[in-house]
Amino acid sequence: MNGDEAWGAVRALEATTGKMKWEFKL
């Protein structure tokens, strides 16, 4: 998974939960 793809998933999760983005960011 590339950085762009990862960020895409993170953005989708942060928009829904707002917490998952932190776990994925780390």
TAHU-V973820 format. One record per residue. N is the residue number from 1. RES is the residue in one small letter. SS is DSSP state (A for helix, B for strand, O for the rest). PHI is phi in degrees with one decimal (999 if undefined). NEAR is the number of other ideal C-beta (glycine too) atoms within 12 Angstrom. Layout:
N RES SS PHI NEAR
N RES SS PHI NEAR
This chain:
1 m O 999 10
2 n O -79.2 8
3 g A -60.3 11
4 d A -62.6 10
5 e A -64.5 12
6 a A -60.8 18
7 w A -62.3 16
8 g A -61.6 16
9 a A -67.8 21
10 v A -61.6 24
11 r A -61.8 18
12 a A -64.6 16
13 l A -72.4 19
14 e A -64.8 18
15 a A -72.6 13
16 t A -91.8 12
17 t O -102.8 15
18 g O 88.5 13
19 k O -116.8 14
20 m A -57.6 18
21 k A -59.6 20
22 w A -68.2 12
23 e A -63.0 14
24 f A -70.0 20
25 k A -63.8 15
26 l O -72.0 9
